[in-house]
């Protein structure tokens, strides 16, 4: 199993399952890591997002807020 390092820069494609947000290419740095059982979870701080991308992400998050 491979793992990413703290502060490593990642070029990624971001999408939300079942959402209306299109795939976005993003770049960011790993700011936290959590290991649960045999899975690694990471927090990514985006280096830059355009206004359109920010709006789409915020709209998606607001649509899911309060859902389990």
DSSP file (Angstrom, degrees, kcal/mol; ACC not computed):
  #  RESIDUE AA STRUCTURE BP1 BP2  ACC     N-H-->O    O-->H-N    N-H-->O    O-->H-N    TCO  KAPPA ALPHA  PHI   PSI    X-CA   Y-CA   Z-CA
    1    1 A X              0   0    0      0, 0.0     2,-0.2     0, 0.0     0, 0.0   0.000 360.0 360.0 360.0 129.8    0.0    0.0    0.0
    2    2 A X        -     0   0    0      0, 0.0     2,-0.3     0, 0.0     0, 0.0  -0.623 360.0-163.2 -93.4 154.3    1.4    3.4   -0.9
    3    3 A X        -     0   0    0     -2,-0.2     2,-0.2     0, 0.0     0, 0.0  -0.950  15.7-124.5-133.9 153.8    1.1    6.5    1.1
    4    4 A X        -     0   0    0     -2,-0.3     2,-0.2     4,-0.0     3,-0.1  -0.650  28.3-120.2 -93.7 155.9    1.6   10.2    0.5
    5    5 A X    >   -     0   0    0     -2,-0.2     3,-1.8     1,-0.1    25,-0.3  -0.602  34.7 -88.3 -93.7 155.5    3.9   12.4    2.5
    6    6 A X  T 3  S+     0   0    0      1,-0.3    25,-0.1    -2,-0.2    -1,-0.1  -0.349 113.9  12.1 -57.8 141.3    3.0   15.4    4.5
    7    7 A X  T 3  S+     0   0    0     23,-1.9    -1,-0.3     1,-0.2     2,-0.2   0.547  90.2 151.2  64.7  10.1    3.1   18.6    2.5
    8    8 A X    <   -     0   0    0     -3,-1.8    22,-1.8    21,-0.1     2,-0.4  -0.509  46.2-125.1 -69.9 138.4    3.4   16.6   -0.8
    9    9 A X  E     -A   29   0A   0     20,-0.2     2,-0.4    -2,-0.2    20,-0.2  -0.723  28.8-166.8 -86.6 132.8    1.9   18.4   -3.8
   10   10 A X  E     -A   28   0A   0     18,-3.0    18,-2.0    -2,-0.4     2,-0.6  -0.964  18.7-152.5-122.5 137.1   -0.8   16.4   -5.6
   11   11 A X  E     +A   27   0A   0     -2,-0.4     2,-0.3    16,-0.2    16,-0.2  -0.951  38.6 164.5-100.6 120.9   -2.4   17.0   -9.0
   12   12 A X  E     -A   26   0A   0     14,-3.1    14,-2.9    -2,-0.6     2,-0.5  -0.840  41.8-124.6-135.5 165.9   -5.8   15.5   -8.8
   13   13 A X  E     -A   25   0A   0     -2,-0.3     2,-0.5    12,-0.2    12,-0.2  -0.979  30.4-152.8-111.8 128.8   -9.2   15.4  -10.4
   14   14 A X  E     +A   24   0A   0     10,-3.3    10,-2.2    -2,-0.5     2,-0.3  -0.875  25.9 150.3-108.6 129.4  -12.0   16.2   -8.1
   15   15 A X        -     0   0    0     -2,-0.5     2,-0.5     8,-0.2     7,-0.1  -0.981  34.7-133.4-150.1 159.0  -15.6   15.0   -8.4
   16   16 A X    >   -     0   0    0      5,-0.6     3,-2.1    -2,-0.3     5,-0.2  -0.969  28.7-117.3-118.7 124.2  -18.4   14.1   -6.1
   17   17 A X  T 3  S+     0   0    0     -2,-0.5     3,-0.1     1,-0.3     4,-0.0  -0.366  98.7   2.8 -59.6 126.9  -20.3   10.9   -6.5
   18   18 A X  T 3  S+     0   0    0      1,-0.3    -1,-0.3    -2,-0.1     2,-0.1   0.441 108.0 118.3  78.4  -0.8  -23.9   11.6   -7.4
   19   19 A X  S <  S-     0   0    0     -3,-2.1    -1,-0.3     2,-0.1    -3,-0.0  -0.408  71.3-126.1 -95.0 172.9  -23.4   15.4   -7.5
   20   20 A X  S    S+     0   0    0     -2,-0.1     2,-0.4    36,-0.1    -1,-0.1   0.391  73.6 114.8 -96.2   2.0  -23.7   17.8  -10.4
   21   21 A X        -     0   0    0     -5,-0.2    -5,-0.6    35,-0.1    -2,-0.1  -0.602  64.8-132.9 -75.0 125.2  -20.2   19.1   -9.9
   22   22 A X        -     0   0    0     -2,-0.4     2,-0.1     1,-0.1    -8,-0.1  -0.281  36.2 -78.6 -72.0 163.9  -18.1   18.3  -13.0
   23   23 A X        -     0   0    0     -8,-0.1     2,-0.4   -10,-0.1    -8,-0.2  -0.431  54.1-166.0 -61.3 132.4  -14.7   16.8  -12.8
   24   24 A X  E     -A   14   0A   0    -10,-2.2   -10,-3.3    -2,-0.1     2,-0.6  -0.957  19.9-130.6-122.9 142.0  -12.2   19.5  -11.9
   25   25 A X  E     +A   13   0A   0     -2,-0.4     2,-0.3   -12,-0.2   -12,-0.2  -0.826  38.5 173.9 -88.7 126.0   -8.4   19.4  -12.1
   26   26 A X  E     -A   12   0A   0    -14,-2.9   -14,-3.1    -2,-0.6     2,-0.4  -0.921  23.6-153.5-132.3 156.1   -7.0   20.7   -8.8
   27   27 A X  E     +A   11   0A   0     21,-0.4    20,-3.2    -2,-0.3    21,-0.7  -0.994  30.3 142.8-128.2 138.7   -3.6   21.0   -7.2
   28   28 A X  E     -AB  10  46A   0    -18,-2.0   -18,-3.0    -2,-0.4     2,-0.4  -0.959  41.7-105.5-161.5 177.6   -3.0   21.1   -3.5
   29   29 A X  E     -AB   9  45A   0     16,-2.2    16,-2.8    -2,-0.3     2,-0.4  -0.904  34.9-111.0-116.4 143.6   -0.8   20.0   -0.6
   30   30 A X  E     + B   0  44A   0    -22,-1.8   -23,-1.9    -2,-0.4    14,-0.2  -0.594  37.0 171.6 -71.5 126.0   -1.5   17.3    1.9
   31   31 A X  E     +     0   0A   0     12,-2.8     2,-0.3    -2,-0.4    13,-0.2   0.587  62.1  14.0-114.5 -17.4   -2.2   19.0    5.3
   32   32 A X  E     - B   0  43A   0     11,-1.0    11,-2.3     2,-0.0     2,-0.3  -0.990  56.9-161.3-154.0 158.6   -3.3   16.1    7.4
   33   33 A X  E     - B   0  42A   0     -2,-0.3     2,-0.4     9,-0.2     9,-0.2  -0.999   4.9-173.5-141.3 137.9   -3.4   12.3    7.3
   34   34 A X  E     - B   0  41A   0      7,-2.8     7,-3.0    -2,-0.3     2,-0.6  -1.000  10.4-154.4-133.1 133.1   -5.5    9.8    9.3
   35   35 A X  E     - B   0  40A   0     -2,-0.4     2,-0.5     5,-0.2     5,-0.2  -0.938  12.7-179.7-109.2 122.0   -5.0    6.0    9.3
   36   36 A X  E >   - B   0  39A   0      3,-2.5     3,-2.5    -2,-0.6     2,-0.3  -0.976  65.3 -47.8-123.9 117.1   -8.1    3.9   10.1
   37   37 A X  T 3  S-     0   0    0     -2,-0.5    -2,-0.0     1,-0.3     0, 0.0  -0.446 124.1 -24.3  54.9-117.1   -7.5    0.2   10.1
   38   38 A X  T 3  S+     0   0    0     -2,-0.3     2,-0.4    -3,-0.1    -1,-0.3   0.228 118.9  96.2-107.9  15.6   -5.7   -0.3    6.8
   39   39 A X  E <   -B   36   0A   0     -3,-2.5    -3,-2.5     2,-0.0     2,-0.4  -0.865  60.5-145.6-110.7 140.2   -7.0    2.8    5.0
   40   40 A X  E     -B   35   0A   0     -2,-0.4     2,-0.4    -5,-0.2    -5,-0.2  -0.872  13.5-168.1-101.1 133.4   -5.2    6.2    4.7
   41   41 A X  E     -B   34   0A   0     -7,-3.0    -7,-2.8    -2,-0.4     2,-0.3  -0.948   7.7-166.0-119.9 142.9   -7.3    9.4    4.6
   42   42 A X  E     -B   33   0A   0     -2,-0.4     2,-0.5    -9,-0.2    -9,-0.2  -0.940  18.2-141.6-132.5 150.0   -5.9   12.8    3.7
   43   43 A X  E     -B   32   0A   0    -11,-2.3   -12,-2.8    -2,-0.3   -11,-1.0  -0.940  22.4-158.6-106.7 133.2   -6.8   16.4    3.9
   44   44 A X  E     -B   30   0A   0     -2,-0.5     2,-0.6   -14,-0.2   -14,-0.2  -0.946   9.0-155.2-118.2 128.6   -5.9   18.5    0.9
   45   45 A X  E     -B   29   0A   0    -16,-2.8   -16,-2.2    -2,-0.5     2,-0.1  -0.908  27.6-126.6-100.1 118.5   -5.5   22.3    0.9
   46   46 A X  E     -B   28   0A   0     -2,-0.6   -18,-0.3   -18,-0.2     3,-0.2  -0.400   8.6-152.0 -68.4 137.0   -6.0   23.6   -2.7
   47   47 A X  S    S-     0   0    0    -20,-3.2     2,-0.3     1,-0.3   -19,-0.2   0.858  79.5  -6.7 -73.0 -37.0   -3.3   25.8   -4.1
   48   48 A X        -     0   0    0    -21,-0.7   -21,-0.4     2,-0.0     2,-0.4  -0.950  58.9-178.3-161.3 137.7   -5.7   27.7   -6.3
   49   49 A X        -     0   0    0     -2,-0.3   -23,-0.1    -3,-0.2     2,-0.1  -0.996  25.4-128.8-136.2 136.9   -9.4   27.5   -7.3
   50   50 A X     >  -     0   0    0     -2,-0.4     4,-2.5     1,-0.1     5,-0.2  -0.311  32.8-103.3 -74.3 166.7  -11.2   29.8   -9.7
   51   51 A X  H  > S+     0   0    0      1,-0.2     4,-2.4     2,-0.2     5,-0.2   0.874 122.0  53.2 -60.1 -39.0  -14.4   31.5   -8.7
   52   52 A X  H  > S+     0   0    0      2,-0.2     4,-2.3     1,-0.2    -1,-0.2   0.927 110.7  46.5 -62.5 -45.3  -16.4   29.0  -10.8
   53   53 A X  H  > S+     0   0    0      2,-0.2     4,-2.5     1,-0.2     5,-0.2   0.907 111.5  51.4 -64.6 -42.7  -14.8   26.0   -9.0
   54   54 A X  H  X S+     0   0    0     -4,-2.5     4,-2.7     1,-0.2     5,-0.2   0.923 111.2  48.1 -59.6 -45.1  -15.3   27.6   -5.6
   55   55 A X  H  X S+     0   0    0     -4,-2.4     4,-2.5     2,-0.2    -2,-0.2   0.914 112.1  48.7 -62.5 -44.4  -19.0   28.2   -6.3
   56   56 A X  H  X S+     0   0    0     -4,-2.3     4,-2.1     2,-0.2    -2,-0.2   0.911 113.8  46.0 -64.4 -42.7  -19.6   24.7   -7.6
   57   57 A X  H  X S+     0   0    0     -4,-2.5     4,-2.7     2,-0.2    -2,-0.2   0.938 114.0  48.0 -66.3 -46.3  -17.8   23.1   -4.6
   58   58 A X  H  X S+     0   0    0     -4,-2.7     4,-2.6    -5,-0.2    -2,-0.2   0.895 110.8  51.7 -61.7 -40.3  -19.7   25.3   -2.1
   59   59 A X  H  X S+     0   0    0     -4,-2.5     4,-1.8    -5,-0.2    -1,-0.2   0.913 111.4  47.4 -62.0 -43.2  -23.0   24.6   -3.8
   60   60 A X  H  X S+     0   0    0     -4,-2.1     4,-1.1     2,-0.2    -2,-0.2   0.935 112.2  49.0 -63.7 -47.0  -22.4   20.9   -3.6
   61   61 A X  H >X S+     0   0    0     -4,-2.7     4,-1.1     1,-0.2     3,-0.7   0.924 111.2  49.7 -60.3 -45.1  -21.3   21.1    0.1
   62   62 A X  H 3< S+     0   0    0     -4,-2.6     3,-0.3     1,-0.2    -1,-0.2   0.853 106.8  55.9 -62.8 -34.1  -24.4   23.1    1.0
   63   63 A X  H 3< S+     0   0    0     -4,-1.8    -1,-0.2     1,-0.2    -2,-0.2   0.758 113.6  40.9 -69.9 -22.5  -26.7   20.6   -0.8
   64   64 A X  H X< S+     0   0    0     -4,-1.1     3,-2.0    -3,-0.7    -1,-0.2   0.532  85.0 120.4-100.8  -9.5  -25.2   17.8    1.4
   65   65 A X  T 3< S+     0   0    0     -4,-1.1     3,-0.1    -3,-0.3    -3,-0.0  -0.337  80.7  15.6 -61.6 131.0  -25.1   19.6    4.7
   66   66 A X  T 3  S+     0   0    0      1,-0.3     2,-0.3    -2,-0.1    -1,-0.3   0.401  97.3 120.4  88.0  -3.2  -27.2   17.9    7.3
   67   67 A X    <         0   0    0     -3,-2.0    -1,-0.3     1,-0.1    -3,-0.0  -0.710 360.0 360.0 -93.4 148.1  -27.6   14.6    5.4
   68   68 A X              0   0    0     -2,-0.3    -1,-0.1    -3,-0.1    -3,-0.0   0.401 360.0 360.0 -96.6 360.0  -26.3   11.4    6.9
